[in-house]
Amino acid sequence: MVVEVEAFGGAVKQVVNLKRFGSRLNHILLLFNDDTKRLDLPKKSTKRSKEDVKKREKQVRKCSKSRWCRCFRVCCPPELCESDEDIARSCEDDAEGNSIRNHGTEISLNLNIIQEQEDSNWDRPRAFCAVRRPPIFTVGFDMPMKELKALLLKEEVHQLLLTAPAGCGKTTLVQMLCQDEKIKGMFANNILFVNVSKTPNVKVIVQNLFSYKGIKPTYQIQSDEDAICQLPQMLSHIGPSPILLILDDVWLGSEFLLEKFKFNIPNYKILVTSRTAFPRFKHTYNLKQLNDVDAMTLFCHSAFLQDESSYIPEEDIKKIVRGCGGFPLVLKMIGGSLCGQHAVVWHSRLLKWSDGHFFFNSDTELLPHIQKSLEFPDDKIIIKECFMDLGSFYAEQRISAAILIDMWAELYELDEDGIHAIANLQELTIRNLVNLEMTRKDASEVKSYYNEDFVTQHNILRELTLHQSSQEPIGQRKRLIMNISGTNLPKWWMEQKKQPINARLLSISTDESFLGSWCNIQAPKVEVLVLNFQTKNYTLPEFVEKANELKVLIVSNCGFFHVEIKNFQLLWSLPNLKRIRLEKISISSLCKTLVPLKSLRKISLFMCNIGTAFENCTIQGSYALPNLKEINIEYCNDLVELPVGLCDIVYLKKLCITNCHKLFILPKGIGKLVNLEVLRIRSCTDLSELPESIRSLHKLSILDISDCLSISKLPKYIGELCNLKVLNVKGCLRLCNPLPESTIDLKQLMIVVCDEERAKLWEPIKDVLTKLNIEVATKYINLNWLLK
């Protein structure tokens, strides 16, 4: 009898489902018939959903005429019940795809009204904790789902983090995972889905979980503490079957939920999705953006180009897809906004985007979604400013961490060693806003050497920085970022007369067609100037001469060949210029017009042509650079001999020469650099020895000759380096001779970094040098330079 009652109860429920579903179909068809005409909806954008609705309508009519339906008025096949949610989602997808137009928003609103009317009697908490079905059309998730499933099912994995930037499809991947037969077979009805969002309410979450499982709490839940105390009761009740708790969209600052929901229950797993890569997680899966093929497939599907794409130029489609950067959300929304549009509209949109307008101007729903990633508490506002500064460089460009250290030391008064700058980059990496690639470091380098580290930023996130920076009037922006193509200078630049710009950071990027014709602007408050170019010749803009507040100048040649720079003499009059970085520049052109830079404290040369340029200088280095404290020379392959004049810059504290493989000798006069504290000669494979005059560097605390393969012995009087604390000889494979006798005088020596073979040379004197710690380095081959 109980079975009959239960069957009858299920029948009544199916009657309700059938009536509700039929009613919904009628409402939706009326919407399509009315709104398509009244709001001029694109036919192709509604075709698929309308066909699905008609198909399900036939199923409802067939079901209503069946014998069982006439007897009990019940007959709702499982596939028809499942179609209920699919139809709603399909229509929502189409409405979302056309959300850029007002009528899309209206249809979406109408559908929401129907949903609320029809679902008013539903048990909302039960629906809240159920996993929604994934979108009808997905692409590019097969391999991520396979990898995520394998990781989740490992016995040792109890908490797993799925992380990626906004719009990458984290929730979609979880929805697909929960539809997998093996996952459903393992966890059955014990998959609990909680959308955490920005401001989670623990009490409400736990109440919903109890309601979802149809379990009554022991006593009324009145606080978060009550909720956490009673949650194990519910979890134990639904066990011992495996339990999967999904915490979706966990924000930075809400990770405390993981600790609250951790319980020592067998077969209990927690899967967290977040834009933040929380370091506390032992097991993490990083979801990547779609590859080019999958991105094209998703975009064409969203724009309905599968069958009739001939009227849209293929090159236009490829450019738009590349601009979307593999973000499923962006591809879907941009594709939907272009659906059914004429080819002229597509081309017009492309022109606008290339002319400084952004994706975010084209889709009103996209910006708020991505913009959530930039919400920082007041005490971390500088980290947000650092993120915004990254828009000064090309998208996907490998930005040297040393550049950012220079910029932020002046803009935000961060330390010159870069410790705080790297900490900020780590925070941005955790938030999935940048990718920080750090070379493997020895203990002696962790807090001091970042020249080989770099940062990359996704083009969509760079678009976000540009969009945010463009919201204020030109004259009021604190950072002004310009992209110039050919002779197309910004209108405001051409029109500017006496109105100055007040930006502290000015970035100007020009392409290979730029003709070098500058207009004179007034930039009296610019402290950091970034110049990115691709032409074969380059002239510094004349306004630089009057940029009296300029502290950092970064000139980056993004082309293939080394370039000569003209107008370098304009810098002589700048009283506050402290840091210059030149990338892929012919230095000989500078030496012809070298002028005194008396405030300059640091100069960095990256992949520059140096040769014998300094030998032809018209003035001595000590006069031209009297206050220079630091020199960095990296990947300058034609550097054979270090200029003798460099030894006259007596205030120099740091000298770093890295990956200059043809450098074979250092000047004998290097001993005159009596204030030198750090000497790094790294990966200079032809350098065979250090000059004996190095004994005079009594302030030297770090000596790094790692990976100098040709050095076979240390200087005879190395013991006179009375302040030496760190010696790095890692990778000096020919260093086989016994240590000099004076080595025992290195009383301050604390760290020696070497390989296992070289470590044996130091064992005999460890009893004498009581502070000494020998660090055996692991073998590590760094090929990052191949990508520069």
N, C-alpha and C positions, 0 to 999 in steps of 0.2 A: 504493500500500500504506500509505503514511503517512497518507493521507486516511482510509482505512478504519480504521486504528488510532485516529486522532483521533476519528472518528465513534463508534467503539465505546467510547472513553473517555468521550465526552460522553453516550452512552447509559447507561453504568454510573452516571455522575453523576446522570442524571435518575431512574434507578431509586432511588438513595439519596434523592433529593429527594422522590419520590413516596411511598416508604415512610415517610420522616420526617414528611412532611406528613400522611399518613393517620394515623400514630400520634399526632401532635399533636392532630388533630381528635377522635380517640377520647378522649384525656385531657381535653380541654376540655369535651366533652359530658358526660363523667362528673362533672366538677366542677360544671357547671351543674345536672345532675339531682340531685346529692347536696347541694351547698351551698345551692341555692335552697330546698330543704325544711328542711334542718337549721339553716340560719342565717337563715331567714325573709327572703330577699332580695326587694326590691320587683320585681314581675313586669315592670313597664314598663322598669326599668333594665337588665334582661337580655334583653329581647325582641329587640332589634335584633341584638345579638351572636350570640344563639342561632340566629336565622334565617340570619345570614351563615355560621355554622358548618355548618348543615344543607345550605345551598346548595353549599358547597365539598365536603361529603361526597359529594353526588350526582355532582359532577364527578370526584372520585377514583374512584368505583365505575365510572362510565362509561368513564373512561380505562383502568382495570384490565382491562376486558372487550374492549378493542379488539384488532384483529388484531396490530398491532405490539407491543402489550403482551404478548400470549400468546407471540409469537416471541422477543422480546428482554426482556420484562418492563420495557419503557420506554415511557412516553407521558405526558409532563407538559407540557401546553401552557404557553406563557409566562405567560398570564393567571393560570393556576393557581399557578405559582411565585411570581408577584407577590402573589397572594392570601395566601400563607404569612405574609408580613410584615404585610399588612393585617389579617388575622385577629388576630394577636397584638396589634397596636396597638389594634384595636377593643376587644378584651377589656381591655387595659390602660386604655384611656380610660374604660370603664365602671367598672372597679375604682377608678380614680382619682376618678371622679365621685362614688363612694359611699365615699370614703376616710374620711369622718367616722365611719362605723360600722365596728365591728371586723371584720364579715364581709367588708367590702370589702378590708380589709388582708389577710385570710386568702386570698382568691381571688388577689389580686395576688401574694402570696407563693407560692401554688401554681403560678401561671403562670411565675414566675421559676424555680422548681424544674424545671418541664418544659423551659423554655428552656435551662437549664444542662445537663440530661440530654441533650437532643436535639442541642445545639450543642457538646458536649464535644470533638468531633473537628474542629470548624471551625477555620480559620486566623484566630485572633482579631485579629491586627494588620490583616489585610486587611479585616475587618469594621469595625475601629476607624476606619479612614481613609475609609470610604465614607459618602456622604451618605444619611442615612435619608430615607424618604419623609415628606412632611408629614402631619399628621393628616387623617383622612378628611373631616372637616367643618371648614372655615375660613370666615371672613367678615371683610370689611373690609380685605383685604390686596391687592385687585386694583390699586388706584391706587398704594399704596406699592411694590408689586413692579414696576409699570411705570416708576415714577420711579427706583427703585434700579437696575433693569436699564439704563435709559438712561444713568445716571451711570457705571455700571461699564463700559459698552461704549465710553465716550469714549476716544479714542486717548491723550489726555494723562493719563488717570487710571491710575496704577499701584498706588497704595495707597488703599483706600477704607474708611472707618470707618462702621459701622452702629451707632448708639447709641440707647438708650432706658432708662428705669427697668426694674427687675426686673419680670417678668411681662407685658411688653408684646408678646411674640411675636417677638423678634429671630431666634431660631433657626428658628422656624416660617417666617418670611419668607425666610430663606436656603434652607431646604429647598424651598420653592415656587419660588424663583428657579432652583435647580438642575434642576427639572423642566421649566423653560421650553424650548421647542423651539429657540429661537434660541441660548440659552446652551448647551444640549447639543450643538447643531450646531457651535458655535464651539470649545468646549473638549473635546468628546467624552469620552474616558476620562481626561482630565487634570484632573479636578476632585478636589482633595485636601482632605479635611475633617479638621481637628484640633480636638478639644475641649481647650482649654488649661486652664481652671479656675484655682483659686487658687494652686496650687503646681506650676507646669509643670516637667517634666523634659525638657530639650532632647535629651538622648541617646536617651531612649525614644521621643520624638516622631519623631526622624529615623530610628531603627531601624524604626518602624512604617511610615513612608513608603516606605523601601526595600522592606520586605516586601510592602506593598500593591501596588507596581508590579512585584514579582517580580524585583528587581535586587539583585545581591550587591555589598556594599561592596568597595572595593579592598583594604581591610584592616579588621580588627575594630575596631568603634567602642567605645572604652573610656572616653571622656570627652566633655564638651560640645564641647570644641575639636575633637576628632576628628569629631564629628557635623557641625559647621558647615563644616569643611573638605571633607567628602565630599558634603554635600548638593548643591552646584552640579553635581557629576558626575551625580547621579541626574536632576536637573532638565534638564540639557543632553541627557541620554540620551533622555528622553521627548519632547523638543522635536524639530524646530522648531514642532510644533503648539502652539497657545496653552495656557498653564497657568494654572489658577485655584487658589490656595492659600487656604483658608478657615480662619482662626484664630478659633474660636468661644469666647465667654465669657472674654475677656481681662480680668483684674482689674487694678486700679490697683497699680502696682509691677511688673507683668509686661509692660509695654509695650516693654521692652528686646528682646523676641522679634522685634518688627518689624525692628529694626536687624539682628539676627542672620540673619533670613530674607530680607533685601534683597539681590538679586543683579542684576547687569547682564545680564539674559537677555532676548532679544526675546520679546514677547508673553507676558510673565509678570506676572500681577496678584495682589495680595493683598487679600482682603476680611476685615476684622476686625469682630467683634461684641463690644460691651462695654457695661456699665452706665455706664462713664466716658467722657465726651466729651474724649478726649485732645487737648489743644491743638496737638500737633505735626502732626496730620493736616491736610493741605491740603484734602482732599475728605472731607466728612462728610455722612451722611444721618441726620436725626433722625426716628425712628419715633414717631408720635403715638399716643395712646390711641384706642380705637374711638369713633365718634360714637354718639349716642343710639340711632339705628335699628339699627346693626350690633350694638351692645351688647345690645339687647333680643333680637335674633335669636339671638345666641350663648347668652345666658342661657336662653332658652326651649328651645333645643335641648338644653342641658346638663341642664335640669330636666325634659325630656320633656313640655313644655307645648304642643307644636304642635297636637295633636289634642284634648286634653281639659283645656283651661285654664280652663273656665268656673267650676270650683269654687274657684279662687283669685281673690280680688278684684283687679281690674286695678290699683287704686291701690297695693296691697301690692307687686305685681310691679314697678311703676315705681319705688317708693321703694327697693327692694332693688337694682335695676339702677343707679339714680343713685348709691347708696352704693358700688357696685363701681367707679365712676369710669372705666369704659372699659378697665380692665385685663383682657385676655383670660384670664389665669391666675385672677384673682379671680372673674370671672364664671363660669368653668368649675367651679371648686371649690365656690363657694357654691351655684351651681345644682345641682351634683351632690349636695351635702349635703341639699338640700331636695327632691330628686327623690322622688316617691311619697308625700310627707308630707301629712297632712291640713291643710286650710286653717287650722285652729286653731294648728297648729305654725308655719306661716308667720307668722301674726299675732303669736304669742308671741315668735318670733325677732326680729321687728321691734321689739317693745316692749323686749326686752332690749338691743338695739343702741342704741335711743334713750335708754335708762336708764343708759348708761355702759359697757355691755358692748361688746365689739368683735368684728369679723369674725374676728379671730385666735383668739378663744375658741371659735369655732364650727367651725373647720377646723384640725386639728393640723398639716397639711402646709403650709398657707399661710404661717404665721409664719416657720418656718426659711428658706423661700425668700426672702421679702422682707427678713428680718432680716440677711441676708448683706450688704446694702447699708450696714449700720452698723458694719462692722468697720474701725476706724481704728487706726493704729499709736500707740504711747504718746506720741510727740512731737506728735500731732495730736488729742489727746483733747479739747482745748478746742473744736475744730471740731465734734466730735460733740455737745458740750454746747450749742453754739450752735444746732445743728439741733434738738435736743430742745426748746429754748426756743420754737421757732416754733409748737409746739402751743398756745401761749397765745392764738393768734388763730384766727379762723374759717377753715375750709378754703376755698381759692380766694380768700380776701381779699387785696387788694393791700396789703401791709404796707410802709409807708414805711421806706426804709433808715435814715432819721434816727431812727426809733423804736429800731431794733436797735442803732444806734451808742450811743444813750443807755443802753440796757439793759446792753450788754456792757462799756461803759466803767466801769460800777459793779460788775457781777458778776465780771468777769474782768480788770479793770484794764487794758483796752485803751485806746489813745490816743483822746482826745476828738475829734480831727479825723476819725476813722472810717477811717483807712487800713487798719489791721489788720482791722477789722470787714468792710470791703468785700473784702479779700483772703480772709477766711473764707467769705464768701458766694460768691466766685468758685470756691473749692474745692468748695463744696456744689453749685454749678451744674455743674461739670465731672463730678461724681459723679451727676448727674441727680436730686438730692434736692430741689432748689428751682429756680425760674426767676428769675434776676436780670435785670431790665430796666433798663438804664442809658441815660439820655438822652445824646445826642451832646454831647461836652464839648470845649471849647476847651483849649488847652495850659495856660492859667492855672487851670483848674478841675479838672484831673485828680486832684489830691491834696487838694482842699479843699472841694468842693461836691457833696453827694450828696442834697440835699433833694428833688430831683425823680426820684430813682431809687426803685424799689420791688421787692418780692419777692413771688412767689406760691408756694404749696405745694399739691401735689395732695392731695385728701382721704384717699386711701389711705395716703399717707406721713404725713399728720397722725394718722390712726388709729394708725399705728405708734408715733409719739411718745407718744400718749396711753396706748397699751398698755404701752410700756416704762416710762413714768412711774408707772404704777399697780401695779407689781410689789412695791413696798415698802409697809409699813404707813403709814397716813395720817400719823402723827406723825413718821415718819422720812424722808419724801420731801423732797428738796431743791427740787423744783418741784411745786406742787400746782395742778392745772388742773381747774376745775369748770364744768359746764354745768347751769344751773338753768332749769326750765320751770315757769311758774305758781307754785304754792305748794309744789312738790315739792323741798324742800330735802333734801340728802343726809342719810341717817340718822345718820352719824357726827357731823354738825354739830349735829343736834338733841340727840344724846346727850352731846356733849362738855360736860364740867363744868370741871374744873381742868386738864385735859390740854392743853397748848399744841401748836400745830403748829410744826415747825421748818423749814419751807420758806423758802428765800431768795427764790424767785419764786412769787407767788400770782396766778393768773388766774381771774377769775370772769366768765362770760358768761351773760347772762340774755336770755330772749326777750320778745316783745311782751306776753305774758300774765303776766309777773312782777309781783307786787303790791307789791314794794318792802319786804317784811317781812324784815328781817335778824335773824339770831340773833347774839348776842354771842360771838365766838370770841377766842381768844388767839393772836396771831401776832407774837410779840416779835422774831423773827429775819427777818421779811420785809423785803427790800431793794428789790424791784421789785413793784409792784402794778399789774396790768392789769385794767381794768374795761370789758367790752364789753356794751352794752345796746341795746335796741330800743324801749323804752317812751317815752311822751310826756313823762313826768316822771321824774326820777331823784334819789335821795337817796344820798349817800355812806354806806357802812356805818359804824356807830359804832365798830367795833373799830379803825378807822383812827387814832383819837385816841391809842391806846396803842401804835401801831406805831413805836416809837422808832428803829428801825434803818432805816425807810423812806427810800430815796434817790431813787427814780424812781416817779412816779405817771403812769399813762397812762389817760385817760378817753375812750373812743371810742363815740360815738353811731352805731350802724349802721342807725338808722331813717332815715326820709325827712325829717322836720321837725327844726328846731333845738329844743333842749331846755334847760330851766332846771335847774340843779343846786342841791340843798339840802344843808345840812350842810357847806358849804365851810369854815366857820369852824373845823372840827375840825382843820384842818391847821396852825393857828397854833402848836401845842405840839410839833410834830415838829422835833427839833433837827438832823436830818441830811438833810432833804428838799432835794435839789439840783436836780431836774429835774421839770418838769410839762409834759405835752402834753395838750391838750384838742382834741377833734375834734367839729365840728358842735354846739357849745355856745353858748347865749345868754350872752354875757359880762356883760350888764347885771345878771343875777341874781347874779353873783359880786361885782360892785362894791358892791352894797348891803351885803354882809357881808364886805368885804375885810378881811383881818387881816394883820398883819406876818408875812412869811415871810423871816426874816432869814438863813437858810442857803441860800435859793434862788439858783441860779446860772444857770439856763436855763429859759425858758418858750417854748412853741411853741403857736400857735393856728392850727388848720387848719380851713378852711371854717366859721369861727365867725361869729356875728352880733355885731358890735362897735358900729357906729353911734357914738353920742355917749356910750357907757357910761362911759368913763374921766373924762369931765367931771363926772360925778355922784358920783365916789368921795368917801368921807368922809375919807380920809387921803391924803397925798401919796405919789407913787410912790417918792420917795427914802427915805421912812420905812418904807413897806411892803416895799420890795425893795432894801435897802441894798447887798447883795452880788451883785446880778444882773449877769451878764457877757454874756448872749446872749439876744436876742429874735428869734423867727421868726414871721412872720405870713404865711400862705399862703391864697390863694383865699378871702379874706374880702371878699365882693363889696359889702358896704355900708360899707366903710371909706372915708370921704371925706377926712378930715383926721387926720393923726397927732396924738395927744394932746400938748399942750404940756408936761404934767407928765413925760412920758417923758424930756425933756431934763435933768431933775434927777438922773437915775440916772447919776451921774458915773463909776462904775466899769464902765460898759457897754463891751464890746470888740467885739461883733458885733451888727449890726442888719441883718436880712434881711427884706424885704417883697417878696413874689412874687405875681404874678397877682391883684393887687387893682386891678381896672381902673377903679374910680371914684375912686381916690386922686388928687387933683389938686394938692395942696400939702403941702410939708414945713414944719414949724415953723421960724421964724427962729432960734430958740434952739438949733438942733441943733449949733451951734458950741460949746456948753458941754460936749458929750460928748468931752472932751479925751483920753480914753483909748481912743477908738474906733479899731480897727484894720481892720475890715472893714465896708463899707457896700454892701449889695446892694439895689438897687431895680429888680427885674426885671419886665418885662411889665406895668408899671403904665401903661396906654395913655393915661390922661388927665393924667398928670403933665407939666407944661409946662416946668418949670425947677427947678434946684437953688438953694437959698438961698445968698447970698453969704457967709453966716457959716460955710460949710463950710471956708473958708480957715483956720479955727482948728484944724482936725483934723490936727495935726502928726504924729500917730502912725499915721494912716491909710495902709495899704499896699495895700489892694484897694478900688477903686471900680468897681462894676458897675451900669450903667444900661441893660443890654441890653434891646432890644425895648420901650423907652419911646418910643412912636411920636411923641409930641407935643413932646419936647424938641428945641429948635432951636439951642441954643447951650450952651457950657460956661461955668461961672462965670468971671467976669473975672479973679479972683485965684487961679485954680486952681494957679498956679505955687508958691503958698505951702505946698502939700501936699508938704513936703520929703522925706517917706518913701514917697511913692506909687511902687509898683513895677508894679502891674497896673491898667490902665484898659480896661474892656470897654464899647464903645459899639455893639456888633453890633445891627443892626436899628433903630437910631435914624435913621430914614429922612429926618427933617426937619432933621437936623444938617448943614446946608449952609454955614453962615457960616464965615468964616475963623477959625482957632484964636486964642484970646486971646494977646496978646503975652507974657504971663507963662508960657506953656507951655514956653518955652525954659529955665525955671528948674527943671523937673522932672528934676533930674540923676540921680535914682535910678530913673527910669521904665525898665522893661525890656520890658514887653509891652503893646502896644495891639491889642485885638481889634476889628475893624470889617469892614464889607463893602468891596468893591472900590472903590466910589465914594468912601467916606470915607477910604480909604487914601491917596488923592491929597492930602488935606489935610495929611498928616503927612510927606510926602516932603521938603518944603523944610527941615525942622528935624532930619532924621536925621543930618546932619553935625555938629550941635551936641550932640544927645543920643546919645552914642556907644554907650550900652548898649541902645538901643532896637531892638526887633524888632517889626515890624508883621505881625500874623497876620491874613490875609484869611479870614474865616469863610465856610463854605459855607452855602447857604440850607437851613434845616431848620425844618419846621413841627412843633411838638410839640403833639399833641392828647390827651396822656395825661390831662389834667384832665377831659376829657369822660367818662371812665370812673370818676371818683372819686365 
